[in-house]
Amino acid sequence: MGRTYKRQSKHASWLPETLHAALLAIKSGKKIRAVSRTFDIPESTLRLRLKNKNIGGPKLGRKPTFSYDVELELADQILKMAKFFYGLTPIELRRLAFEYAEANHIPHRFNKNTKLAGPDWLQLFMKRHPNISLRKPEADKIYNVDETGITTVQKPSKILGPKGQKQVGSLISWERGKNVTTVCCMNAAGSFVPPMFIYPRTRMNILLEKGGPVGSIYACSKNGWINSELFLEWLKHFSKSVKPTSEDPVLLIMDNHCSHISLQAYEFCKANGICVVTLPPHTSHKLQPLNLTFFGPLKNAFNREFTVELILWKKGLSGFKAAGIFPFNPNKFNSNDFASAQEMINININNSVQSVQIINEATNISPSIESTDDNLETKNVTPQVIMQENVVSNLQNQPSTSTNIYRKTISKICPIPQPKPKSKKN
């Protein structure tokens, strides 16, 4: 057995260098039997090696199941499949050896129950072909690319509100919004290629690139969707970022969108070491890595950035904050803000008093009057005072404004001054 067998004798223990020296001695004219005793190599072995011109090391045990040419072809196929990211596992190689032997009616001693070649055959096969080794796949060579549309106006996140209320409000832009296509690409190790943004417009504006991710590229199309020309432009961006070569290729997984299938894209990938694998139709929801775990969280995070708490539109937020609406600011106004309004009230009061005086002088109203109302006594009260009280009462009975929601009203902080009654002349 290849793994557990331990050699019991010293048969065929000579080295290839010893065989080479023995063959040179025979060619120099020495007899084979004498050379065999001198170099401790069997005479039959020397005769066979002279006939076959084989100067390799000794081979003990059973002959390999496959010939040298078949094993060489199998080794080349293994290396080629590994280069195109379809490397075989040890189990798959053992199954392939069994199926090849069965298909070509090659006598073998493989296990017909498991339909696999033995682990000893695999170990000896790799020993005969040292250019093949067991390797762990590199995740940074496998990429997935896909497009998604992100609207400029996002849906608000769920908020807490009163139970039973059918509708609750939230601040959000009232414009219709446009769809921007984002081309994303990442590898199995978690590294990302800078994205590509496609805007729905005819001409590109340098302002659209302001504040974008470092290394991103920007383009425009009539409807904001990707097309064959833009995908070729993205492939050039991908090749510049990843730097694949024919000696060190990368695998690119994508769907069968019409923009991905073009002769120019195929020729570019073939010339730059990009091996393309397309997903079967209607399977992206199961096989597309970006669709499964990336685009959903990306859009949710993007939506959260547009909520009132984390919104980045500074002008919109500063407007509500400056007005004291949100966040609510009860101290938005101070006493200085009401100074001009108070001055106008004082002017109106003085004007009203003067008007009453002019009317009294014109009509010669007696300084003292008696009220017919039993519950109201106005004796020895001048008409100016009565009018002043009426004016103050009317001003105080005006409809309440939003300032009444404060604990300290404006009338308490800055009360209306009461005019003093004029003293009577003796």
PyMOL commands that set and color helices and strands:
alter all, ss='L'
color gray80, all
select helices_A, chain A and resi 16-27+32-39+43-52+68-83+90-103+119-128+139-141+206-209+228-242+258-260+263-271+284-287+289-293+295-304+314-322+335-363+383-396+402-405+410-413
alter helices_A, ss='H'
color red, helices_A
select strands_A, chain A and resi 142-151+179-187+192-200+217-221+250-254+274-278
alter strands_A, ss='S'
color yellow, strands_A
deselect
rebuild
show_as cartoon
